[in-house]
Amino acid sequence: MTLKAEVYIVSHKLVKLPQDRMYVPIQVGTADENFTGFVRDNTGDNIAVKNPNYCELTAQYWAWKNRTADVKGLVHYRRYFSNGKRNFFKSYAGKFADIMTSETLEKLLKKAPMILPRKRNYYIETSWSHYEHVHHIEGLQLARQVISEKCPEYLPAFDKMVQKRAVHMFNMLIARADLFDNYTEWLFQILPEIEKRVDISSYTDYEKRIYGFVGEILLDVWIEKNQIKYVEVPVMFMGNQHWIKKIASFVYRKIR
């Protein structure tokens, strides 16, 4: 494609990788082993040591601080954007064959400067109440507090978006580089301040991923405030999805 695009595949293990030249596999965390063919988020200006709490956002931070491109994006080794189809019932091989290509990306960027996953719709509850059912709500409470202090112009967008029943998940996006970098710069005004104010020592390892969870909510806040035009594309889950277990867990959290 005419634009230089870098879409970072976040991974903590060696995995099969798409061959399209726009994909840049990035090894996250501080392990001693260096995966062949991967860049690492523990080089340059980085927060790799915080990966257990920030999840894929350590890779996003690294891309903001250390990479130059026309387009930047973030996907996961287990989740990729497709070329437009959901491919819900396809095998791993079938899904892998339909991972978004440079050609598809170029066409989509002519429609909008940002590409996002299709929204997850909670139907019976808001983004705020869903977060409260699944996580420690103090994460969102502190996010609102920090926004009200550091960038109060975003507060109406925050209050609006957490009352929505649909949200863009997974911290996945592909965008014009200036938008990617501007969003990341704003995000990292908020999250480190939350980190100063919350005690996660009693959290489970899963809940210690708090800043990644909060980041999922804040993406829509930034988009709403800045009125960013975007297109939505299906996300393919590359592994097996245990839907009965997931649905049962979803119901249990509501009645608990």
FITORRO-58931 format. One record per residue: residue number from 0; x, y, z of N, C-alpha, C in turn. Coordinates in steps of 0.001 Angstrom, whole numbers, padded with zeros to 6 digits. Layout:
% residues N
REC   num    n_east   n_north      n_up   ca_east   ca_north     ca_up    c_east   c_north      c_up
REC   NUM         X         Y         Z         X          Y         Z         X         Y         Z
...
//
This chain:
% residues 256
REC   num    n_east   n_north      n_up   ca_east   ca_north     ca_up    c_east   c_north      c_up
REC     0    000848   -001185    000000    000000     000000    000000    000889    001242    000000
REC     1    000350    002346   -000414    001147     003564   -000532    001525    004129    000830
REC     2    000680    003942    001817    000985     004392    003167    001821    003338    003882
REC     3    002716    003784    004744    003446     002852    005583    002578    002526    006794
REC     4    002125    001289    006853    001268     000858    007961    002010   -000158    008809
REC     5    001879   -000011    010130    002399    -000987    011069    001274   -001397    012017
REC     6    000891   -002642    011934   -000133    -003186    012816    000559   -004188    013731
REC     7    000601   -003882    015014    001379    -004647    015983    000561   -005820    016516
REC     8    001123   -007020    016366    000487    -008233    016876    001040   -008488    018274
REC     9    000240   -008240    019276    000695    -008366    020666    000693   -009833    021071
REC    10    001829   -010299    021572    001922    -011701    021980    002957   -011870    023077
REC    11    002710   -012868    023921    003695    -013237    024940    004254   -014625    024671
REC    12    003943   -015183    023483    004476    -016487    023121    004627   -016575    021612
REC    13    005400   -017567    021174    005599    -017774    019744    004323   -018328    019126
REC    14    003878   -017694    018055    002644    -018097    017396    002832   -017995    015885
REC    15    001943   -018621    015148    001925    -018481    013704    001543   -017048    013355
REC    16    002223   -016468    012378    002024    -015059    012065    001600   -014867    010617
REC    17    000717   -013906    010350    000392    -013574    008958    001614   -012985    008259
REC    18    001701   -013207    006955    002874    -012786    006203    002754   -011392    005614
REC    19    001582   -010796    005665    001413    -009445    005123    002422   -008505    005780
REC    20    003067   -007702    004957    004184    -006873    005442    003769   -005812    006450
REC    21    002460   -005517    006564    002070    -004467    007516    002092   -004968    008959
REC    22    002115   -006287    009162    002053    -006814    010523    003439   -006857    011158
REC    23    003508   -006352    012390    004748    -006325    013162    004498   -007062    014475
REC    24    004991   -008287    014623    004782    -009001    015890    005601   -008357    017003
REC    25    004960   -008155    018140    005639    -007506    019264    005522   -008376    020500
REC    26    006647   -008753    021037    006709    -009552    022256    006593   -008622    023457
REC    27    005608   -008888    024315    005374    -008008    025456    005923   -008639    026727
REC    28    006265   -007771    027677    006753    -008234    028964    008269   -008243    029040
REC    29    008791   -008837    030098    010217    -008738    030404    010933   -010085    030414
REC    30    010349   -011106    029791    010997    -012424    029766    012374   -012339    029101
REC    31    013283   -013214    029512    014643    -013198    028973    014700   -013644    027516
REC    32    013838   -014591    027141    013875    -015121    025774    013411   -014073    024769
REC    33    014121   -013966    023658    013728    -013077    022568    013189   -013913    021414
REC    34    011938   -013705    021049    011346    -014463    019957    011909   -013986    018620
REC    35    012345   -014894    017797    012894    -014551    016485    011832   -013877    015624
REC    36    012195   -012728    015055    011279    -012016    014173    010354   -011048    014873
REC    37    010411   -011000    016199    009554    -010104    016980    010351   -008862    017400
REC    38    009669   -007716    017434    010209    -006583    018170    009764   -006754    019614
REC    39    010344   -005947    020531    010006    -006099    021941    009571   -004769    022535
REC    40    008603   -004841    023456    008127    -003604    024080    008925   -003253    025330
REC    41    010053   -003939    025557    010925    -003585    026685    012180   -002859    026211
REC    42    012116   -002305    024991    013225    -001547    024429    012824   -000079    024325
REC    43    013822    000796    024186    013514     002217    024043    012742    002751    025234
REC    44    011880    003732    024973    011000     004296    025995    009862    003311    026199
REC    45    009788    002665    027361    008826     001577    027518    008312    001449    028949
REC    46    007195    000716    029080    006617     000375    030382    006360   -001127    030435
REC    47    007242   -001906    029795    007033    -003348    029666    006849   -004032    031014
REC    48    007488   -003531    032048    007391    -004147    033362    005961   -004111    033893
REC    49    005141   -003222    033358    003755    -003084    033815    002780   -003939    033011
REC    50    003287   -004797    032132    002401    -005586    031277    001362   -006403    032042
REC    51    001676   -007000    033217    000642    -007755    033934   -000565   -006905    034329
REC    52   -000398   -005604    034413   -001491    -004711    034809   -002077   -003920    033647
REC    53   -001257   -003644    032640   -001688    -002833    031497   -002006   -003660    030254
REC    54   -001696   -004948    030289   -001978    -005841    029163   -001371   -005299    027865
REC    55   -002142   -005335    026779   -001637    -004917    025466   -001315   -003424    025393
REC    56   -001713   -002667    026385   -001446    -001230    026363    000043   -000918    026535
REC    57    000842   -001871    027048    002282    -001629    027076    002845   -001615    025658
REC    58    002257   -002417    024779    002663    -002403    023370    002193   -001122    022690
REC    59    000993   -000679    023041    000486     000578    022465    001371    001746    022878
REC    60    001750    001775    024148    002649     002827    024630    003961    002792    023861
REC    61    004518    001607    023685    005796     001457    022996    005701    001946    021550
REC    62    004611    001600    020879    004427     002027    019489    004308    003545    019397
REC    63    003643    004135    020359    003517     005600    020405    004879    006249    020570
REC    64    005673    005734    021462    006936     006370    021827    008082    006055    020872
REC    65    008026    004907    020184    009224     004424    019505    009089    004168    018008
REC    66    007879    004248    017453    007706     003892    016051    007193    005068    015234
REC    67    007635    005092    013967    007175     006104    013020    006531    005401    011832
REC    68    005306    005756    011531    004584     005171    010401    003442    006105    010048
REC    69    002799    005874    008920    001617     006656    008538    000371    006146    009243
REC    70    000363    004850    009490   -000776     004180    010119   -000229    003242    011180
REC    71   -000862    003248    012355   -000480     002335    013430   -001725    001593    013917
REC    72   -001508    000365    014349   -002639    -000412    014838   -002223   -001443    015857
REC    73   -003221   -002008    016546   -002976    -002990    017600   -003984   -004120    017452
REC    74   -003461   -005349    017332   -004291    -006557    017364   -003618   -007529    018327
REC    75   -004237   -008697    018527   -003697    -009689    019453   -003425   -010984    018702
REC    76   -002545   -011800    019225   -002271    -013079    018564   -003506   -013970    018543
REC    77   -004447   -013726    019439   -005685    -014523    019473   -006870   -013805    018825
REC    78   -006685   -012548    018456   -007789    -011782    017876   -007255   -010923    016733
REC    79   -007866   -011088    015579   -007491    -010299    014407   -008740   -009689    013777
REC    80   -008553   -008557    013114   -009588    -008046    012232   -009642   -008936    010997
REC    81   -010857   -009168    010495   -011004    -009914    009249   -011035   -008930    008073
REC    82   -011219   -009478    006886   -011379    -008637    005701   -012813   -008144    005537
REC    83   -013670   -008487    006501   -015046    -008009    006455   -016071   -009033    006889
REC    84   -015705   -010319    006862   -016621    -011378    007259   -016413   -011740    008724
REC    85   -017479   -012260    009326   -017368    -012674    010727   -016618   -013997    010874
REC    86   -016822   -014904    009914   -016143    -016207    009931   -016346   -016938    011254
REC    87   -017520   -016774    011833   -017778    -017243    013194   -017549   -018745    013352
REC    88   -018010   -019523    012348   -017951    -020978    012476   -016798   -021600    011694
REC    89   -015911   -020784    011182   -014791    -021319    010423   -013735   -021917    011348
REC    90   -012938   -022796    010780   -011813    -023374    011494   -010724   -022322    011689
REC    91   -009720   -022672    012483   -008591    -021763    012659   -007961   -021443    011312
REC    92   -007771   -022458    010478   -007149    -022239    009168   -007996   -021309    008313
REC    93   -009319   -021488    008364   -010202    -020623    007592   -010154   -019185    008056
REC    94   -010093   -018991    009373   -009981    -017642    009913   -008628   -017026    009573
REC    95   -007583   -017825    009733   -006236    -017314    009476   -006112   -016832    008034
REC    96   -006783   -017516    007127   -006719    -017144    005707   -007452   -015841    005423
REC    97   -008275   -015380    006362   -009055    -014161    006134   -008643   -013031    007063
REC    98   -007447   -013093    007632   -006930    -011971    008414   -006795   -010755    007510
REC    99   -007151   -009589    008030   -007142    -008370    007226   -005824   -008178    006482
REC   100   -005930   -007807    005220   -004758    -007570    004380   -004503   -006076    004214
REC   101   -003327   -005758    003681   -002990    -004361    003383   -003989   -003756    002405
REC   102   -004419   -004559    001449   -005359    -004062    000448   -006691   -003674    001086
REC   103   -007187   -004528    001988   -008430    -004206    002690   -008248   -002973    003553
REC   104   -007145   -002899    004255   -006886    -001745    005116   -006899   -000454    004308
REC   105   -006256   -000461    003165   -006198     000742    002347   -007587    001183    001907
REC   106   -008437    000230    001548   -009808     000560    001145   -010594    001149    002314
REC   107   -010427    000558    003496   -011170     001033    004665   -010738    002439    005079
REC   108   -009446    002708    004976   -008948     004023    005381   -009419    005133    004447
REC   109   -009897    004781    003286   -010492     005778    002392   -011886    006179    002878
REC   110   -012479    005332    003720   -013802     005609    004270   -013725    006374    005590
REC   111   -012704    006079    006383   -012560     006714    007698   -011120    006541    008163
REC   112   -010646    007434    009038   -009250     007356    009479   -009000    006385    010622
REC   113   -010054    005698    011086   -009890     004758    012197   -010729    003520    011955
REC   114   -010165    002374    012294   -010847     001087    012170   -010960    000487    013561
REC   115   -012183    000058    013912   -012454    -000484    015241   -013196   -001811    015132
REC   116   -013171   -002625    016203   -013996    -003838    016214   -015479   -003466    016222
REC   117   -016288   -004364    015725   -017724    -004173    015903   -018027   -004112    017392
REC   118   -018962   -003255    017773   -019268    -003081    019189   -019847   -004354    019794
REC   119   -019501   -004566    021051   -020152    -005614    021827   -021363   -004998    022502
REC   120   -022522   -005583    022292   -023762    -005053    022844   -024172   -005876    024062
REC   121   -024332   -005195    025198   -024722    -005879    026426   -026239   -005992    026578
REC   122   -026998   -005293    025775   -028450    -005386    025688   -029166   -005026    026998
REC   123   -028902   -005777    028067   -029698    -005617    029286   -029023   -004712    030311
REC   124   -027838   -004210    030001   -027173    -003358    030969   -026238   -002387    030263
REC   125   -025800   -001390    031013   -024912    -000375    030465   -023451   -000823    030589
REC   126   -022595   -000075    029919   -021159    -000336    030031   -020704   -000230    031481
REC   127   -021229    000760    032192   -020866     000955    033606   -021312   -000232    034448
REC   128   -022574   -000640    034319   -023076    -001734    035149   -022407   -003054    034789
REC   129   -022092   -003249    033528   -021372    -004461    033149   -019995   -004484    033808
REC   130   -019301   -003359    033760   -017982    -003286    034404   -018110   -003583    035895
REC   131   -019144   -003047    036512   -019354    -003244    037952   -019615   -004709    038284
REC   132   -020318   -005412    037378   -020598    -006822    037611   -019355   -007692    037440
REC   133   -018442   -007261    036581   -017307    -008106    036199   -016022   -007731    036929
REC   134   -015843   -006442    037213   -014587    -005954    037779   -014842   -005144    039060
REC   135   -013763   -004666    039662   -013881    -003742    040788   -014248   -002362    040231
REC   136   -015385   -001849    040620   -015899    -000617    040029   -015022    000593    040347
REC   137   -014175    000509    041352   -013332     001658    041689   -012430    002058    040516
REC   138   -012155    001126    039610   -011370     001478    038436   -012048    002549    037610
REC   139   -013343    002359    037336   -014095     003360    036570   -014372    004598    037402
REC   140   -014641    004411    038674   -014875     005574    039540   -013660    006497    039555
REC   141   -012483    005901    039665   -011263     006706    039665   -010987    007312    038295
REC   142   -011342    006594    037234   -011179     007156    035891   -012000    008428    035756
REC   143   -013232    008393    036246   -014079     009585    036182   -013489    010719    037013
REC   144   -012990    010375    038184   -012406     011392    039061   -011194    012051    038416
REC   145   -010316    011237    037837   -009112     011772    037204   -009473    012645    036000
REC   146   -010425    012190    035201   -010852     012987    034045   -011417    014326    034504
REC   147   -012206    014307    035570   -012809     015552    036059   -011749    016543    036515
REC   148   -010605    016040    036945   -009539     016908    037438   -008572    017332    036330
REC   149   -008173    016386    035485   -007103     016645    034525   -007598    017118    033161
REC   150   -008753    016674    032756   -009292     017080    031450   -010821    017088    031528
REC   151   -011385    018026    032281   -012829     018034    032518   -013674    018182    031257
REC   152   -013063    018648    030176   -013812     018759    028925   -014236    017380    028396
REC   153   -013597    016323    028912   -013959     014959    028505   -015041    014344    029394
REC   154   -015394    015007    030472   -016324     014405    031426   -017706    014144    030830
REC   155   -018290    015076    030075   -019596     014760    029466   -019539    013531    028560
REC   156   -018454    013382    027809   -018320     012211    026943   -018200    010943    027776
REC   157   -017462    011009    028883   -017324     009848    029765   -018690    009438    030306
REC   158   -019420    010408    030848   -020725     010098    031442   -021705    009563    030405
REC   159   -021602    010050    029197   -022471     009575    028118   -022123    008144    027720
REC   160   -020839    007867    027536   -020443     006572    026992   -020611    005434    027990
REC   161   -020433    005694    029282   -020586     004589    030246   -022052    004217    030449
REC   162   -022958    005026    029936   -024378     004687    029994   -024863    004015    028708
REC   163   -023961    003846    027750   -024297     003123    026523   -024332    001624    026807
REC   164   -025078    000902    025987   -025158    -000549    026147   -024237   -001296    025187
REC   165   -023506   -000563    024367   -022575    -001180    023429   -021238   -000462    023506
REC   166   -020151   -001219    023351   -018824    -000650    023541   -017835   -001354    022622
REC   167   -016815   -000626    022184   -015717    -001227    021424   -014743   -001863    022413
REC   168   -014484   -003148    022235   -013685    -003896    023213   -012293   -004227    022687
REC   169   -011503   -004829    023562   -010232    -005502    023265   -009039   -004564    023098
REC   170   -009210   -003256    023239   -008106    -002322    022991   -007506   -002544    021604
REC   171   -008363   -002833    020649   -007932    -003037    019271   -008338   -001843    018422
REC   172   -007416   -001360    017617   -007711    -000279    016684   -006614   -000210    015648
REC   173   -006955    000320    014492   -005981     000715    013481   -006365    002126    013070
REC   174   -005400    003030    013033   -005749     004428    012801   -004599    005173    012138
REC   175   -004962    006288    011540   -003939     007220    011089   -003019    007498    012273
REC   176   -001728    007562    012032   -000761     007597    013128   -000970    008776    014069
REC   177   -001363    009922    013545   -001561     011064    014437   -002700    010811    015407
REC   178   -003748    010111    014956   -004857     009786    015843   -004430    008732    016868
REC   179   -003723    007710    016409   -003219     006675    017311   -002364    007297    018410
REC   180   -001453    008165    018009   -000534     008775    018980   -001250    009758    019900
REC   181   -002159    010554    019345   -002886     011526    020175   -003762    010823    021206
REC   182   -004432    009754    020770   -005247     008999    021714   -004386    008381    022813
REC   183   -003259    007782    022423   -002393     007130    023407   -001826    008140    024394
REC   184   -001454    009299    023902   -000950     010344    024797   -002008    010736    025821
REC   185   -003248    010888    025382   -004338     011224    026306   -004573    010089    027297
REC   186   -004608    008845    026788   -004861     007689    027637   -003843    007596    028769
REC   187   -002577    007912    028446   -001539     007792    029458   -001381    009052    030307
REC   188   -002288    009973    030162   -002482     010998    031184   -003407    010473    032278
REC   189   -004301    009545    031905   -005339     009074    032813   -004888    007856    033611
REC   190   -004423    006823    032911   -004163     005545    033573   -003087    005615    034665
REC   191   -001943    006272    034439   -000950     006321    035525   -001453    007053    036767
REC   192   -002361    007995    036566   -002925     008706    037718   -003860    007795    038500
REC   193   -004624    006950    037795   -005447     005955    038482   -004546    005014    039274
REC   194   -003436    004633    038651   -002493     003711    039283   -001989    004245    040621
REC   195   -001819    005561    040714   -001347     006166    041956   -002390    006090    043067
REC   196   -003652    005964    042682   -004734     006124    043653   -005413    004823    044072
REC   197   -005096    003720    043415   -005804     002473    043706   -004841    001446    044281
REC   198   -005309    000684    045242   -004535    -000394    045850   -005047   -001718    045288
REC   199   -004236   -002367    044465   -004670    -003615    043836   -003987   -004832    044471
REC   200   -003395   -004650    045614   -002632    -005738    046241   -003505   -006942    046579
REC   201   -004797   -006726    046835   -005688    -007831    047177   -006439   -008373    045968
REC   202   -006213   -007805    044790   -006898    -008243    043577   -006361   -009612    043133
REC   203   -007189   -010361    042434   -006713    -011570    041765   -005798   -011164    040611
REC   204   -005036   -012114    040079   -004175    -011809    038943   -004990   -011280    037768
REC   205   -006182   -011834    037593   -007043    -011360    036502   -007442   -009914    036728
REC   206   -007866   -009577    037926   -008320    -008221    038197   -007169   -007222    038251
REC   207   -005952   -007720    038437   -004803    -006818    038397   -004538   -006277    036996
REC   208   -005286   -006758    036017   -005200    -006214    034658   -006093   -004974    034528
REC   209   -006322   -004316    035609   -007272    -003209    035726   -007086   -002132    034664
REC   210   -005856   -001746    034360   -005644    -000603    033463   -005969   -000977    032015
REC   211   -005790   -002249    031681   -006249    -002710    030381   -007761   -002680    030286
REC   212   -008447   -003078    031376   -009911    -003068    031377   -010462   -001641    031275
REC   213   -009885   -000741    032046   -010346     000650    032000   -010068    001254    030622
REC   214   -008928    000895    030042   -008585     001412    028726   -009624    001078    027684
REC   215   -010239   -000092    027787   -011279    -000464    026829   -012424    000544    026849
REC   216   -012762    001026    028014   -013858     001988    028141   -013433    003369    027645
REC   217   -012203    003752    027915   -011755     005113    027606   -011600    005371    026115
REC   218   -011383    004327    025323   -011268     004540    023874   -012510    005218    023326
REC   219   -013685    004729    023694   -014923     005330    023187   -015117    006752    023709
REC   220   -014623    007024    024902   -014725     008382    025452   -013928    009354    024584
REC   221   -012710    008977    024244   -011856     009844    023418   -012459    010043    022031
REC   222   -012975    008977    021465   -013591     009063    020133   -014808    009972    020161
REC   223   -015647    009830    021181   -016849     010649    021297   -016497    012121    021451
REC   224   -015567    012427    022333   -015204     013820    022562   -014631    014470    021316
REC   225   -013808    013727    020575   -013128     014298    019415   -013853    014049    018097
REC   226   -015004    013383    018200   -015848     013131    017033   -015050    012512    015877
REC   227   -014370    011417    016203   -013560     010713    015222   -014440    009792    014383
REC   228   -014326    009916    013090   -015058     009020    012194   -014345    007679    012138
REC   229   -015110    006596    012158   -014504     005273    012133   -015378    004291    011353
REC   230   -014770    003189    010969   -015507     002060    010402   -015306    000866    011330
REC   231   -016306    000010    011407   -016226    -001175    012248   -016006   -002419    011390
REC   232   -015181   -003311    011903   -014833    -004546    011194   -014947   -005711    012182
REC   233   -015432   -006866    011738   -015510    -008012    012647   -014138   -008429    013160
REC   234   -014120   -008872    014408   -012917    -009444    015015   -013074   -010955    015054
REC   235   -012044   -011665    014619   -012060    -013121    014653   -011304   -013620    015877
REC   236   -011953   -014469    016666   -011308    -015119    017803   -010677   -016407    017272
REC   237   -009353   -016462    017321   -008648    -017527    016626   -008725   -018864    017342
REC   238   -008874   -018863    018650   -008944    -020115    019395   -010369   -020583    019578
REC   239   -010519   -021695    020282   -011853    -022211    020582   -012525   -021337    021624
REC   240   -013798   -021045    021407   -014565    -020235    022344   -015511   -021129    023142
REC   241   -015377   -021113    024458   -016210    -021938    025325   -017497   -021165    025657
REC   242   -018426   -021183    024709   -019593    -020305    024794   -020526   -020675    025939
REC   243   -020715   -021967    026202   -021609    -022370    027301   -021056   -021850    028623
REC   244   -019762   -022022    028823   -019125    -021533    030044   -019225   -020020    030142
REC   245   -019009   -019328    029014   -019066    -017866    029027   -020469   -017365    029335
REC   246   -021464   -017986    028718   -022853    -017558    028943   -023261   -017827    030393
REC   247   -022873   -018997    030915   -023202    -019318    032305   -022561   -018322    033255
REC   248   -021303   -017956    032974   -020613    -016977    033820   -021285   -015620    033737
REC   249   -021723   -015230    032533   -022402    -013966    032330   -023684   -013896    033166
REC   250   -024485   -014961    033111   -025759    -015018    033851   -025487   -014993    035351
REC   251   -024473   -015775    035786   -024163    -015851    037219   -023809   -014477    037770
REC   252   -023029   -013713    037025   -022623    -012387    037520   -023843   -011483    037680
REC   253   -024856   -011664    036836   -026025    -010798    036923   -026885   -011135    038135
REC   254   -027027   -012441    038422   -027907    -012817    039530   -027195   -012772    040871
REC   255   -025838   -012750    040808   -025080    -012702    042055   -025299   -011373    042749
//
